Amino acid sequence: MILLAAALVELITVHMIDGRAVQINSQQITQLIHGSEGPNKVLVKGVHCVIRLTDSSFVSVAETCAEVEAKIGGKPL
């Protein structure tokens, strides 16, 4: 049973702005928020997308939201 549950986890790799790779369960992504490009002036330079997760935590990444969407297979959130 544990093996089956592990097979259902779809991890994607994204990068923090300092270059570190982080793996995120794509099934826990609830929202993608566009980063420093555009009206969001409060985010650190280099953050192109903020990923919101089911536990209400956030991950700020160097990839654009379009790149994150491509990594999750274009699945609607």
Contact map, one row per residue, 1 for C-alpha under 8 A:
11111000000000000000000000000000000000000000000000000000000000000000000000000
11111100000000000000000000000000000000000000000000000000000000000000000000000
11111110000000000000000000000000000000000000000000000000000000000000000000000
11111111000000000000000000000000000000000000000000000000000000000000000000000
11111111100000000000000000000000000000000000000000000000000000000000000000000
01111111100000000000000000000000000000000000000000000000000000000000000000000
00111111110000000000000000000000000000000000000000000000000000000000000000000
00011111110000000000000000000000000000000000000000000000000000000000000000000
00001111111000000000000011100000000000000000000000000000000000000000000000000
00000011111100000000000011100000000000000000000000000000000000000000000000000
00000000111110000000001111000000000000000000000000000000000000000000000000000
00000000011111000000001111000000000000000000000000000000000000000000001100000
00000000001111100000111100000000000000000000000000000000000000000000000000000
00000000000111110000111100000000000000000000000000000000000011100001000000000
00000000000011111111110000000000000000000000000000000000000011100000000000000
00000000000001111111110000000000000000000000000000000000000111000000000000000
00000000000000111111000000000000000000000000011000000000000111000000000000000
00000000000000111111000000000000000000000000000000000000000000000000000000000
00000000000000111111100000000000000000000000000000000000000000000000000000000
00000000000000111111110000000000000000000000000000000000000000000000000000000
00000000000011110011111000000000000000000000000000000000000000000000000000000
00000000000011110001111100000000000000000000000000000000000000000000000000000
00000000001111000000111110000000000000000000000000000000000000000000000000000
00000000001111000000011111010000000000000000000000000000000000000000000000000
00000000111100000000001111111000000000000000000000000000000000000000000000000
00000000111100000000000111111000000000000000000000000000000000000000000100000
00000000110000000000000011111000000000000000000000000000000000000000000000000
00000000000000000000000111111100000000000000000000001100000000000000000000000
00000000000000000000000011111111000000000000000000111100000000000000000000001
00000000000000000000000000011111000000000000000000111100000000000000000000001
00000000000000000000000000001111100000000000000000111000000000000000000000001
00000000000000000000000000001111110000000000000011110000000000001000000000000
00000000000000000000000000000011111000000000000011110000000000001000000000000
00000000000000000000000000000001111111010000000111000000000000011000000000000
00000000000000000000000000000000111111010010001111000000000000010000000000000
00000000000000000000000000000000011111111111111110000000000000000000000000000
00000000000000000000000000000000011111111000000100000000000000000000000000000
00000000000000000000000000000000011111111000000000000000000000000000000000000
00000000000000000000000000000000000111111000000000000000000000000000000000000
00000000000000000000000000000000011111111110000000000000000000000000000000000
00000000000000000000000000000000000111111110000000000000000000000000000000000
00000000000000000000000000000000000100011111000000000000000000000000000000000
00000000000000000000000000000000001100011111101000000000000000000000000000000
00000000000000000000000000000000000100000111111000000000000000000000000000000
00000000000000000000000000000000000100000011111000000000000000000000000000000
00000000000000001000000000000000000100000001111100000000000001000000000000000
00000000000000001000000000000000001100000011111111000000000111100000000000000
00000000000000000000000000000000011110000000011111000000000111111000000000000
00000000000000000000000000000001111100000000001111100000000111111000000000000
00000000000000000000000000000001111000000000001111110000011110001000000000000
00000000000000000000000000001111100000000000000011111000011110000000000000000
00000000000000000000000000001111100000000000000001111101111000000000000000000
00000000000000000000000000011110000000000000000000111111110000000000000000000
00000000000000000000000000011100000000000000000000011111100000000000000000000
00000000000000000000000000000000000000000000000000001111100000000000000000000
00000000000000000000000000000000000000000000000000011111110000000000000000000
00000000000000000000000000000000000000000000000000011111111000000000000000000
00000000000000000000000000000000000000000000000001111001111100000000000000000
00000000000000000000000000000000000000000000000001110000111110000000000000000
00000000000000011000000000000000000000000000001111100000011111000000000000000
00000000000001111000000000000000000000000000001111100000001111110000000000000
00000000000001111000000000000000000000000000011110000000000111110000000000000
00000000000001100000000000000000000000000000001110000000000011111011000000000
00000000000000000000000000000000011000000000000110000000000011111111000000000
00000000000000000000000000000001110000000000000111000000000000111111100000000
00000000000000000000000000000000000000000000000000000000000000011111110000000
00000000000000000000000000000000000000000000000000000000000000111111111000000
00000000000001000000000000000000000000000000000000000000000000111111111100000
00000000000000000000000000000000000000000000000000000000000000001111111111100
00000000000000000000000000000000000000000000000000000000000000000111111111000
00000000000100000000000000000000000000000000000000000000000000000011111111000
00000000000100000000000001000000000000000000000000000000000000000001111111100
00000000000000000000000000000000000000000000000000000000000000000000111111100
00000000000000000000000000000000000000000000000000000000000000000000111111110
00000000000000000000000000000000000000000000000000000000000000000000100111111
00000000000000000000000000000000000000000000000000000000000000000000000001111
00000000000000000000000000001110000000000000000000000000000000000000000000111
